[in-house]
Amino acid sequence: MLVWSLIFFAIAIIAALFGFGGAASTATSIAQFIFYIFAILLALSLVASFIQSARRK
């Protein structure tokens, strides 16, 4: 589960660089949307990872 969190984090950072950096003016809104989606997925994945590790103890 932690691997997925890191993947979502990397994708969110890449989307943020394109979306917030102004590199692609036509794709800015799409990149910002993707950033927020993957940031939410990152948070959900981290919470799920913490819940699973708490259950194992």
C-alpha positions, -999 to +999 in steps of 0.1 A: +000+000+000+029+023+007+042+018-028+010+031-042+012+061-020+047+069-034+034+064-070+005+087-064+028+113-048+052+112-078+023+116-103+008+145-082+042+163-082+046+159-119+011+171-126+017+201-103+049+210-122+030+211-154-002+226-140+011+252-117+043+260-135+025+273-166+045+251-190+015+240-210-012+267-210-039+246-227-033+217-203-031+237-171-066+230-159-063+193-167-030+190-149-044+209-119-073+185-118-050+155-121-029+169-093-059+171-069-071+137-078-038+120-072-032+141-040-066+127-027-056+092-037-023+097-019-040+107+013-065+078+010-037+053+004-017+066+033-047+063+056-054+028+044-017+019+050-018+032+086-051+013+093-036-019+080-005-016+100-025-008+131-046-039+126-015-061+124-002-051+158 
